[in-house]
Amino acid sequence: MPSTPPGADDAALFRQAIGPVRELKASPPAPAAPKPKPRARMAELDESDARQAFRRGHDTPPLESGDLLAYRRDSVSVRSWQRLRRGEISAQEELDLHGADARTAEALLRAFISDAHRHGLGCVRVIHGKGLHGDGAPVLKNLVDRLLRHRADVIAFHSAPPAQGGAGAVLVLLAPTRRR
């Protein structure tokens, strides 16, 4: 008996045992996992740099409770600046930081400004209080001033007029959102 290599007739035996077969249509490949959303790495780096600059910002003299907060970028027109100072631009949202410690207030303010900018708001009011009950300089007022100055989405801010909170609140003008 001639020796046949093992497995030579296995395919023939298999086909004989199975019988006639029909080929199945090839199924489409499974969808690939979705690509992750791109991260705004430069914005994250800017935010990190702003945090570091904010923490180093203690070299400026602290504001007193009666001092006005004021900041304007060159891109803001004089007319818009005057309207903001007079309180003629209405605030679309408001954040009250009364009673918050500095760490909580910083986190709340960062999230509030980011959300307001993302939702396309033009002007918001932040109530920080006058700091009359503290041991010295008003902590929240100084925190708000330093943080807002370092935000790319803030183009101007000014203490609110007396009817809207005076030296205990600030009106913040946000940069318009860019359409993609």
C-alpha positions in Angstrom: 0.0 0.0 0.0 1.5 3.2 -1.1 1.8 5.7 1.7 0.0 8.9 1.2 1.0 12.0 3.1 -1.3 12.5 6.1 -4.0 15.1 5.3 -3.8 14.7 1.5 -7.2 13.2 1.3 -8.7 14.9 4.3 -10.1 17.8 2.2 -11.7 15.3 -0.2 -13.1 13.2 2.6 -14.5 16.4 4.3 -16.2 17.5 1.1 -17.6 14.0 0.6 -19.0 13.9 4.1 -20.5 17.4 4.0 -22.1 17.2 0.6 -22.7 20.1 -1.7 -22.1 23.6 -0.2 -22.8 27.1 -1.3 -20.5 30.0 -0.7 -21.8 32.7 1.7 -21.6 36.3 0.6 -18.8 38.2 2.3 -20.0 40.3 5.1 -18.9 43.9 5.3 -16.1 44.5 7.8 -17.1 45.6 11.3 -17.1 49.3 11.8 -13.9 50.6 13.1 -13.8 52.1 16.6 -14.5 55.9 16.3 -11.5 58.1 16.4 -11.1 60.1 19.6 -12.1 63.7 19.4 -9.1 66.0 18.8 -7.9 67.7 21.9 -7.2 71.4 22.0 -3.7 71.0 23.3 -2.7 74.6 22.7 -5.7 75.8 24.7 -4.8 73.3 27.5 -1.2 74.7 27.5 -2.6 78.3 27.5 -4.8 77.4 30.4 -1.9 75.9 32.3 0.3 78.9 31.6 -2.5 81.2 32.8 -2.9 79.2 36.0 0.9 79.6 36.7 0.8 83.3 35.9 -2.3 83.6 38.0 -0.5 82.0 41.0 2.5 84.3 40.4 0.2 87.3 40.3 0.5 88.0 44.0 3.3 90.5 43.2 0.8 93.2 42.3 -0.7 95.2 45.1 -4.0 93.8 46.2 -7.2 95.7 45.5 -9.1 97.2 48.4 -12.9 96.7 49.0 -13.9 100.0 47.4 -11.5 99.8 44.3 -13.1 99.3 40.9 -12.2 96.4 38.7 -11.4 97.5 35.1 -9.7 95.8 32.2 -10.1 96.3 28.4 -8.3 94.8 25.4 -7.4 97.0 22.5 -9.9 95.1 20.3 -12.8 96.5 22.4 -14.2 99.7 20.9 -14.3 102.8 23.1 -18.1 102.9 22.7 -18.5 99.2 23.9 -16.2 100.0 26.8 -18.3 103.0 27.8 -21.5 101.0 27.6 -20.0 98.2 29.7 -18.8 100.8 32.4 -22.3 102.4 32.5 -24.0 99.0 32.8 -25.9 99.4 29.5 -24.9 95.9 28.3 -27.2 93.5 30.1 -25.8 90.4 31.7 -27.2 87.2 30.3 -26.1 85.0 33.2 -24.8 85.5 36.7 -22.5 83.8 39.2 -22.6 84.5 42.9 -19.4 83.6 44.7 -20.5 84.8 48.2 -19.4 82.4 50.9 -17.1 80.3 48.6 -13.5 79.8 49.6 -10.8 80.8 47.1 -10.2 77.3 45.6 -13.9 76.7 45.1 -14.4 80.2 43.8 -11.6 79.7 41.2 -13.0 76.4 40.0 -16.6 77.9 39.8 -15.4 81.0 38.0 -13.3 79.1 35.4 -16.2 76.7 34.7 -18.8 79.5 34.5 -16.7 81.6 32.0 -15.9 78.6 29.9 -19.6 77.6 29.8 -20.8 81.1 29.0 -18.3 81.5 26.2 -19.1 78.0 24.8 -22.8 78.9 24.8 -22.2 82.2 22.9 -23.1 84.6 25.8 -21.8 88.1 25.3 -21.9 89.5 28.8 -22.1 88.0 32.3 -22.1 89.3 35.9 -19.9 87.8 38.6 -20.8 88.8 42.2 -17.7 88.5 44.3 -18.7 90.7 47.3 -16.8 93.7 48.6 -14.7 91.8 51.1 -15.7 93.8 54.1 -15.9 90.8 56.4 -12.3 89.5 55.9 -9.1 90.3 57.7 -7.6 92.4 55.0 -7.8 92.7 51.2 -10.9 91.2 49.7 -9.8 87.7 48.6 -12.5 86.9 46.1 -12.4 90.3 44.4 -8.6 90.0 43.9 -9.0 86.4 42.7 -11.7 87.4 40.1 -9.5 90.3 38.9 -6.4 88.2 38.4 -8.3 85.3 36.8 -10.3 87.3 34.3 -7.2 89.2 33.1 -5.6 85.9 32.1 -8.5 84.5 30.2 -8.4 84.5 26.4 -12.2 84.5 26.2 -12.5 87.7 28.3 -12.1 90.9 26.3 -13.2 93.4 29.0 -14.6 93.7 32.4 -15.6 96.5 34.8 -17.1 96.8 38.2 -20.9 97.0 38.0 -22.8 100.3 38.4 -24.2 100.8 41.9 -27.7 99.5 40.9 -26.2 96.2 39.7 -23.8 95.4 42.6 -21.3 98.2 42.5 -17.8 97.4 43.8 -19.1 93.9 44.8 -19.8 92.7 41.3 -18.2 92.8 37.9 -19.6 92.8 34.4 -17.6 90.6 32.0 -17.6 91.1 28.2 -16.8 87.8 26.5 -15.2 87.3 23.1 -17.5 86.2 20.4 -17.4 82.4 19.7 -15.8 81.3 16.5 -18.0 79.3 14.2 -16.3 76.1 12.8 
